Amino acid sequence: MGDITDRQRSTGIDLQSRSIRAVTLDVNGTLIHPPRLFDIYTEVLTRHGIDVDPSELEPVVRLVWEELECSVRFGEDRFAAHPEGARGWWGRFADRVCEHLRVAQPSRFAKSELYDRFARAEAWEIYPEVPRVLDQLAASGVRLAVVSNWDERLPELLDDLGLAASFEAIVYSAAVGAEKPHPAIFQRALELLGEPPSLALHVGDRRRQDVEGAQAVGMLALHLDRHQGQGDLEDLSGLLDLELSAPALK
């Protein structure tokens, strides 16, 4: 676990005077990740007659994600805003990937297969410490919820991965109609948990969407950085152990 003093200083959390009754967590990069993302794109596009260079795919996918993310207006959800919903948005994502690669546009069948592949548990991997830490938090009486920028596939995906039962609420942008860092998505989670923001902590891997968004509604926030294997949810467990021992928690 990382240095507590440094973590406290970076988040502004006073471990001796604050108590936590609820924790909300981001999904991708926090609870799970798609280890075969680029392999799946390569497999599907190749099967549908589009030859791609796997070495070029990773930077292009990241570029297109940033490009389309920048087009989302504050207060809206990218999936709900698209005239064809989540399938349409992800279809546009695949189109832009192929445009950047300067290859043929994917057919509607290729785009449909990509959409369906990432709805399945086998496309994703749970970070090793996640089930253990979620169990520890629940055993300590902490109420748990998911707060994620995701489409309507999320609840079933988390259920298939065996994670859904750990959460009292699964709050995602397509259902709320607004993405992090908009206050509405955090406020919806707090309403479902029945806890005030001052007693809630949000954990995620994006500084603007997760940390700044949560802090803007009065929640505590931790930035989880798994880059190059640095940081995991064990850090959260250690911090909460200290907080849960504070006499202020009732």
C-alpha atoms as one frame of an Amber mdcrd trajectory, in Angstrom:
protein
   0.000   0.000   0.000   1.214   3.520  -0.803   2.286   6.122   1.714  -0.798
   7.253   3.673   0.564  10.720   4.376   1.166  11.368   0.680  -2.272  10.012
  -0.240  -3.942  12.135   2.424  -2.120  15.237   1.235  -3.081  14.634  -2.424
  -6.798  14.106  -1.684  -7.363  16.562   1.124  -8.877  13.847   3.328  -8.368
  14.249   7.060  -8.223  10.645   8.167  -8.689  11.459  11.842 -11.772  13.640
  11.556 -13.765  12.273   8.575 -15.891   9.148   8.508 -17.189   7.281   5.474
 -20.511   5.476   5.250 -20.687   5.033   1.480 -18.229   4.380  -1.326 -18.992
   4.791  -5.013 -16.670   3.342  -7.619 -15.934   3.864 -11.276 -15.856   0.696
 -13.415 -13.336   0.610 -16.272  -9.832   1.071 -14.907 -11.089   0.764 -11.336
 -12.982  -2.523 -11.010 -12.396  -4.156 -14.392 -10.481  -3.718 -17.636 -10.559
  -5.233 -21.159  -7.183  -6.997 -21.502  -7.951  -8.219 -25.033  -9.496  -5.011
 -26.362  -7.102  -4.610 -29.281  -7.045  -8.332 -30.036 -10.844  -8.384 -30.209
 -10.933  -5.400 -32.565  -8.323  -7.067 -34.768 -10.159 -10.413 -34.766 -13.551
  -8.944 -35.598 -12.387  -6.514 -38.274 -10.235  -9.191 -39.932 -13.133 -11.642
 -39.929 -15.214  -9.042 -41.753 -12.574  -8.445 -44.410 -10.747  -5.447 -42.952
  -7.021  -5.977 -42.518  -5.567  -3.927 -39.675  -2.081  -3.685 -38.246  -2.361
  -4.575 -34.531   0.633  -2.365 -33.749  -1.262   0.664 -35.101  -4.570  -0.170
 -33.470  -3.806   0.704 -29.837  -2.794   4.375 -30.357  -5.676   4.884 -32.793
  -8.294   3.463 -30.399  -7.003   5.738 -27.627  -6.996   8.728 -29.987 -10.571
   8.140 -31.139 -11.743   7.724 -27.534 -10.286  11.129 -26.628 -11.640  12.670
 -29.826 -15.220  11.548 -29.262 -15.067  12.236 -25.541 -14.208  15.865 -26.288
 -17.395  16.153 -28.358 -19.634  15.372 -25.363 -21.276  18.498 -23.993 -21.362
  18.994 -20.232 -24.659  17.734 -18.876 -25.354  15.147 -21.555 -24.669  11.455
 -22.044 -22.957  10.455 -25.282 -25.034   7.296 -25.678 -28.425   8.864 -24.959
 -27.540  11.838 -27.170 -26.818   9.710 -30.235 -29.896   9.282 -32.459 -29.255
   5.518 -32.619 -28.384   5.139 -28.936 -25.399   3.238 -27.617 -25.131   0.957
 -30.638 -25.017   3.995 -32.890 -22.349   5.700 -30.783 -20.111   2.628 -30.707
 -20.700   2.152 -34.418 -19.424   5.667 -34.976 -16.445   4.804 -32.773 -15.581
   1.849 -35.013 -16.029   4.030 -38.105 -13.562   6.603 -36.788 -11.016   3.926
 -35.860 -11.095   2.641 -39.428 -10.953   6.162 -40.847  -7.795   6.886 -38.863
  -6.292   3.571 -39.969  -7.239   4.399 -43.588  -8.949   1.079 -44.122 -12.436
   0.177 -45.325 -15.398   1.158 -43.199 -16.788  -1.668 -41.061 -20.128  -3.134
 -42.059 -23.102  -2.971 -39.746 -22.494  -6.652 -39.022 -18.904  -5.981 -37.900
 -20.030  -3.114 -35.701 -22.809  -5.212 -34.200 -20.361  -8.006 -33.403 -17.973
  -5.593 -31.684 -20.833  -4.188 -29.615 -21.976  -7.648 -28.571 -18.466  -8.936
 -27.794 -17.876  -6.218 -25.209 -21.217  -6.942 -23.577 -19.871 -10.365 -22.556
 -17.939 -11.147 -19.403 -15.149 -12.895 -21.336 -14.040  -9.579 -22.860 -13.308
  -8.196 -19.397 -11.118  -9.023 -16.423 -11.682  -8.146 -12.774  -8.630  -6.675
 -11.063  -7.333  -9.307  -8.613  -7.960  -7.473  -5.347 -11.445  -6.174  -6.201
 -13.695  -9.000  -4.853 -11.731  -9.185  -1.591 -11.806  -5.431  -0.992 -15.514
  -5.140  -1.826 -16.241  -7.915   0.675 -14.128  -6.152   3.321 -15.934  -2.859
   2.803 -19.359  -4.466   2.926 -18.411  -6.353   6.095 -17.404  -3.037   7.647
 -20.889  -1.662   7.007 -19.892   0.577   4.107 -22.628   0.987   1.481 -21.429
   0.483  -2.079 -22.520   1.770  -5.480 -21.148   2.018  -8.992 -20.994   5.407
 -10.729 -19.866   5.017 -14.316 -20.001   6.597 -17.753 -21.411   3.514 -19.484
 -24.299   2.365 -21.647 -27.207   0.034 -20.879 -25.039  -3.097 -21.036 -23.429
  -2.353 -17.663 -25.863  -3.944 -15.162 -25.975  -7.275 -17.005 -22.207  -7.223
 -17.564 -21.510  -6.703 -13.854 -23.981  -9.455 -13.059 -22.251 -11.849 -15.458
 -18.899 -10.964 -13.876 -20.279 -11.746 -10.419 -19.889  -8.178  -9.156 -23.431
  -6.800  -9.289 -24.478  -8.332  -5.963 -21.788  -6.297  -4.177 -23.569  -3.017
  -4.927 -26.775  -1.476  -3.653 -26.959   0.672  -6.770 -25.502   0.598 -10.268
 -25.676   4.138 -11.611 -24.587   4.694 -15.203 -24.687   7.691 -17.497 -27.026
   6.301 -20.159 -29.748   5.806 -17.528 -29.187   9.159 -15.796 -28.773  11.130
 -19.018 -25.605  12.849 -17.817 -21.967  11.804 -17.608 -19.359  12.356 -14.957
 -18.253  14.963 -13.980 -21.839  16.310 -14.061 -23.336  16.481 -10.537 -26.508
  14.607 -11.534 -24.866  11.191 -11.786 -23.209  11.455  -8.366 -26.362  12.877
  -6.795 -28.407   9.984  -8.156 -26.090   7.483  -6.477 -26.252   9.351  -3.168
 -30.056   9.424  -3.346 -30.200   5.665  -3.889 -27.777   5.036  -1.032 -29.522
   7.519   1.244 -26.253   9.069   2.400 -25.066  12.713   2.407 -22.090  13.613
   0.192 -19.983  14.541   3.223 -19.983  10.889   4.324 -19.354   9.419   0.877
 -16.157   8.655  -1.016 -15.820   8.210  -4.782 -12.943   6.247  -6.303 -11.948
   6.372  -9.965  -9.078   6.565 -12.398  -9.941   9.872 -14.118  -9.059  13.127
 -12.390 -11.648  15.345 -14.062 -14.524  12.893 -14.320 -14.021  11.101 -11.015
 -12.085  13.287  -8.598 -13.229  16.762  -9.618 -16.783  15.596 -10.337 -17.191
  13.987  -6.912 -15.587  16.851  -5.037 -17.897  19.315  -6.782 -20.919  17.736
  -5.052 -19.202  17.606  -1.671 -17.963  14.019  -1.733 -14.493  12.855  -0.816
 -12.520  11.502  -3.746  -9.550   9.243  -4.386  -7.693   9.034  -7.675  -6.828
   5.393  -8.376  -3.810   5.196 -10.678  -3.099   1.681 -11.902  -0.552   2.941
 -14.437   2.404   0.587 -14.593   0.996  -1.390 -11.687   0.996   1.539  -9.256
  -2.025   1.703  -6.968  -4.989  -0.600  -6.465  -8.061  -0.916  -4.266  -5.936
  -2.209  -1.405  -4.970   1.451  -0.926  -8.647   2.246  -0.434  -9.069  -0.595
   2.027  -6.158   0.683   4.091  -7.474   4.230   4.157 -10.921   3.103   5.170
  -9.510   0.922   7.927  -8.134   4.099   9.468 -11.327   6.037   8.902 -13.616
   3.300  10.165 -11.695   3.218  13.415 -12.496   6.874  14.052 -15.088   7.420
  16.805 -17.062   9.786  14.556 -18.473   6.868  12.542 -21.916   5.837  13.803
